[in-house]
């Protein structure tokens, strides 16, 4: 199974039409990766689908970097009893 970070990068690459290998944990979704608000909402929905979790949309949308998204999603998975590889 892929790690949370690998899965976050893969989803981000798919939604934003980027190369997953070029996405770094310190990258901002909006500033560095060019996500617009509609794409940010789509990312949240895709992360929920990818990990099988429900996220608080406001909290999820306030996450600014890829690395913080990995931490946030890992925590949500833990809270909801979803087993993921760190």
Helices and strands as residue ranges (DSSP letters): H 4-16, G 20-22, H 37-51, H 57-61, H 66-79
